[in-house]
Amino acid sequence: MTIRAVVWDIDDTIFDYTAADRAGMREQLVAEGLLDAYATVEQALVRWREVTDRQWARFAAGEIDFLGQRRERVRMFLGEELTDAEADAWFDRYIGHYEAAWALFPDVLPVLDLLATSHRHGVLSNSSIRVQDRKLRVLGVRDRFESVLCAAELGVHKPDAQAFHAACAALDLPPEQVAYVGDHPEIDGRGAVDAGMLSVWIDRDGLVGAEQAPEGPHRIASLAELPALLGADTRFGAPSTFG
């Protein structure tokens, strides 16, 4: 079956979220006088991601709304009882530093250019449309995607097959004609496989060993490998720098 479209994850797939997150957190710690509270910026980021994961799980379970999970992240990170307005203000200041560091990975535009006429493109993210639509516009690539779907509005999150099927339906294509590209081996990689799509897992750092890698997704180290994979249209193996 010919692959006619590519649906993309955003954070750490086309957008360098990890680098922006680190830079934004460092600037926030300096601005708020919190740098001395942590041995390193990395230590602060570990704590920030811990509280983010915890509150995001609550949001995914429907226990809290999108703004609520942001406020609780700030309260847990600071260990303070803040009003909603105080938590929002702190988060907004952090977002300002974070957004100043936004950037696409260098392999993104060349691949989007190469696939522009051969494949249609969409987005499926576990975030919210308010966040991700703006991000794509700031990064200058929103017009590359026909559809942008996000979990907050869909009411269902990856790796649930319903989320992937909604992205396919937005392009009016069956799952077997759509590839999904994401950075998480289970949420993106395994989720897309289970949804019946051609699953492409981008593992830029190569930190996951072969024994830990999920079966099913095609593993690539750079988006430069994607066009050949789609052109070969094989579900049983493709050239990869992982050999």
Residue pairs with C-beta under 8 A, 6 or more apart in sequence:
1 176
1 177
1 233
2 177
2 233
3 119
3 177
3 178
3 179
3 198
3 230
3 233
4 119
4 120
4 173
4 177
4 178
5 119
5 120
5 121
5 122
5 168
5 171
5 173
5 177
5 178
5 179
6 115
6 119
6 120
6 121
6 122
6 178
6 179
6 180
6 181
6 226
6 230
7 121
7 122
7 123
7 124
7 164
7 167
7 168
7 171
7 178
7 179
7 180
7 181
7 197
8 14
8 121
8 122
8 123
8 124
8 145
8 180
8 181
8 182
9 123
9 124
9 125
9 180
9 181
9 182
9 183
9 184
9 188
10 17
10 123
10 125
10 127
10 132
10 135
10 136
11 17
11 125
11 127
11 183
12 18
12 183
12 204
13 181
13 182
13 183
13 188
13 202
14 104
14 105
14 108
14 141
14 223
15 102
15 103
15 104
15 105
15 135
15 139
16 103
16 104
16 105
19 101
19 103
20 98
20 99
20 101
20 102
20 103
21 45
21 48
21 98
22 41
22 42
22 45
23 97
23 98
23 100
23 101
24 94
24 95
24 97
24 98
24 99
24 100
24 101
25 41
25 44
25 45
25 48
25 94
25 97
25 98
26 35
26 41
26 97
27 97
27 100
28 34
28 93
28 94
28 97
28 98
29 35
29 37
29 38
29 41
29 44
31 93
31 97
32 90
32 93
34 44
35 41
37 44
38 44
38 47
47 77
48 73
48 77
51 72
51 73
51 76
51 77
52 73
54 76
55 64
55 69
55 70
55 72
55 73
55 76
56 69
58 64
58 69
58 72
59 65
59 66
59 68
59 69
59 152
60 126
60 151
60 157
64 72
66 128
66 152
67 88
70 87
70 88
70 91
71 82
71 84
71 87
71 88
71 91
72 87
73 91
74 82
74 87
74 90
74 91
75 81
75 82
75 87
78 90
82 90
99 138
102 135
102 138
102 139
103 139
104 139
104 141
105 204
105 223
107 222
107 223
107 224
108 141
108 223
109 141
110 223
110 224
111 223
111 224
111 226
111 227
112 121
112 141
112 144
114 227
115 121
115 226
115 227
115 230
116 144
118 230
119 230
120 146
120 171
120 173
121 144
121 145
121 146
122 145
122 146
122 147
122 148
122 149
122 167
122 170
122 171
123 132
123 136
123 145
123 147
123 148
123 149
123 167
124 149
124 150
124 158
124 163
124 164
124 166
124 167
124 180
125 132
125 148
125 149
125 150
125 151
126 150
126 151
126 157
126 158
126 187
127 150
127 151
127 152
128 150
128 151
128 152
128 153
129 148
129 149
129 150
129 152
129 153
130 152
131 150
132 148
132 150
133 142
133 148
136 142
136 145
136 148
142 148
146 170
146 171
147 167
147 170
147 171
149 163
149 166
149 167
149 170
151 157
151 158
151 163
154 162
154 163
154 166
156 162
156 163
156 166
157 163
158 164
158 182
158 187
158 188
158 191
159 186
159 187
159 188
159 190
159 191
159 194
160 191
161 191
161 194
161 195
161 196
163 191
164 175
164 180
164 191
164 192
164 195
164 197
165 175
165 195
167 178
167 180
168 174
168 175
168 177
168 178
168 195
168 197
171 178
174 196
175 195
175 196
175 197
176 196
176 197
176 198
178 197
178 198
179 197
179 198
179 199
179 200
179 230
180 188
180 191
180 192
180 195
180 197
180 198
180 199
180 200
181 188
181 200
181 202
181 223
181 226
182 188
182 189
182 192
182 200
182 201
182 202
183 201
183 202
183 203
183 204
184 201
185 201
185 203
185 208
185 212
185 213
185 214
185 217
186 214
188 199
188 201
188 217
189 199
189 200
189 201
189 214
189 216
189 217
189 219
190 199
190 214
190 216
190 217
191 199
192 198
192 199
192 200
192 217
193 199
193 214
193 216
193 217
198 218
198 230
198 235
199 216
199 217
199 218
200 217
200 218
200 220
200 226
200 229
201 213
201 214
201 217
201 218
201 219
201 220
202 220
202 221
202 222
202 223
203 213
203 219
203 220
203 221
203 242
204 221
204 222
206 221
206 242
210 242
213 219
218 229
218 237
218 238
218 240
219 240
219 242
220 226
220 229
220 238
220 240
220 241
220 242
221 240
221 241
221 242
222 241
225 238
225 239
225 240
225 241
228 238
228 239
229 238
229 239
232 238
232 239
